[in-house]
Amino acid sequence: MSRHGDSPGVIIATLVVAIVLTLVSLPPALDALRPYWVALVLIYWCLETQGLITLGMAFSVGLVLDLLTGSLLGMHALSLVILIYLVTRFRARLRFFPSWQQALSVFALLLNDRIILLWIVSLRGDPLPPLGFWLPPTVGALLWLPVFLLLDRFRANIRRRAALRHS
């Protein structure tokens, strides 16, 4: 257990769920609305646990995501490293924003992620993605509060169970 009572196993379990949600196939009409689950979970843990989410962990999760989705190796790794760097850099401010400002910040972070992915796509010489490419940051921002509350409740339950076991 870390000094704050947060287990790396709990973080990894939530990341596995986020990766599974990313891999679940959706109808083509809904696929454009799929939020970047892994980024949302990493943002949550980076905000709530100081030092447990590192750039190396973000890179590793990104590589796993690249392998599982069949995307260009390093594409998600680069975008997640930049995302986690920004969250870590502005963590002190982001943590104390009201929920609507946090959601706007998450939107900006996810939009930045899309710009990085667009840059990588353009470097490869691929055609520009359709307008639906820009929808996931909006969906992610709208889902930020429910995701935050769900992970917060999950984290509290895990801590409560650990406290009961040790007392």
N, C-alpha and C positions, 0 to 999 in steps of 0.2 A: 504494500500500500504506500502511496505517496504521503507526504506530510499533510496534505489536505484531505486525505481519505479517498482520493480518486484513484482507482485502479487502472493501469494501462489496459487490462483485459476488458474493462467496461468500455473504454474508448474504442478499442479494436472491434468489440462486438457491435457497437453502433455504426462503425465504419463499414463493417461487413453488411449490415442491414441496408445502409445507404448504397453500397455497391450493387446489392441484389435489386434494390428499387431502380437503379440505373439500368440494369440488364433485363428487367421484366419487359416483355414486348407489349406494346400498346398499339391500338389501331392508328393508321397513318395520320388521321385527323388530330388525335390526341398526342402523338409523339412530339409534335412541335411545341407542345405546352409542358413537356417534361422538365421539371426544375433540375438544377445541378445539385442533386442530393448530397453527394460527397462534399462539395464545397460548403453547403449549409451546415453539415455536421462538423466539418473541420473548423468553420468559423465559430460555431457554438463552443466547442472544446477549447479553442484558442482563447476565446474571451473568458471562459470560466475557470480554466486551469492554467496557471502561469508556468511556463517552461515544459509542460508535458507534450505540447504539439510543437515540434521543431521543423525547421526547413527540410531536414533529412527525412523526417517522417512524411511530410507533404510530398516530397519527391518520390519516396517509395510507394505511397498510396497512388500517386499519379502514374507511376510505371505499371502498377498492378491494373489500374483502370485502363491504361493504354493496351495492355496485353489482352484483357478480357473483352474490350470493345472492338479490338482490331483496328484501332486508330494508329496514326503515325507515332512510333515509339518516341516518347519524350514530350509529346504535345501536351497532355494533361499534366505531366510532371512539371513542366515549365510553368504552366498557368497556375497550378496549385502552389508552387514555391513562391511565385510573385504574390498570390492572394494571401498566403500565410505571412509573408514578410510584411505586407501592408497592415494586416490585422494586428500583428505583433507590434509593429511600429506605433500604431494609433490605439492600442488596447486600452490604455488608461482613460482616454476620452470616450471611446466607443462603449465601454462598460457602463458608463453612467448617463448615457443618452436615454431619454424616454423611448418607449418601444417604437413609436412612429419614426423617430429620428434614426434609431437602429435599423429599422426596415429600409429607410432611404439610404443609409450607409451600406447595407447589404446589397441593395439595388446597384449602387455605384461600384461596389466590389465585383459583383457578378457581371456588370456591364463592361468593366475593365477586363475581366476574364474573356468575355466574348470578343473584345477588340484584339486581345492577344491571339485568340484562336483564329480570328479573321486574318491577322498578320501572317500567321503560320500557313494558312490556306493559300494566301496570295504568294508567299515565298515558294510554295510548291508548284505554283502555276495552275492550280485548280480554278474552276469557275467560281465566281462569287456565290455564296449561299443565298437561298431565297429569303424573303422578309421574315418568315417564321423563325429564322435563326436568332432574331432579336427578342423573341417572346420569353424564353426561359428566365432571363433576369427579372422580368416583371412578375412572373409566376413565383419565382424564388422570394422576391421581396414581399409578395402577398402572403406567402406561406411562412415567412420568417417567425412571426409571433407564435403560430401553432407549433412549429417545429421547436422553437425555443422552450415553450411551456411543456411540451411533451418530453423533451430531453431533460429539462429541469426536474420534472416529476419523477422520471426514471432514475435520475441521479440521486434524488432525495430518498427514494425507496431503497436503492442499493446501500446508501449510507445508513439508513435506519436498520436494515437487516444486519449490516456489519456491526453496528453498535450493539444490537441485541445479542449477537453471537459472542461478543467480547465481554458482555456484562453478566 
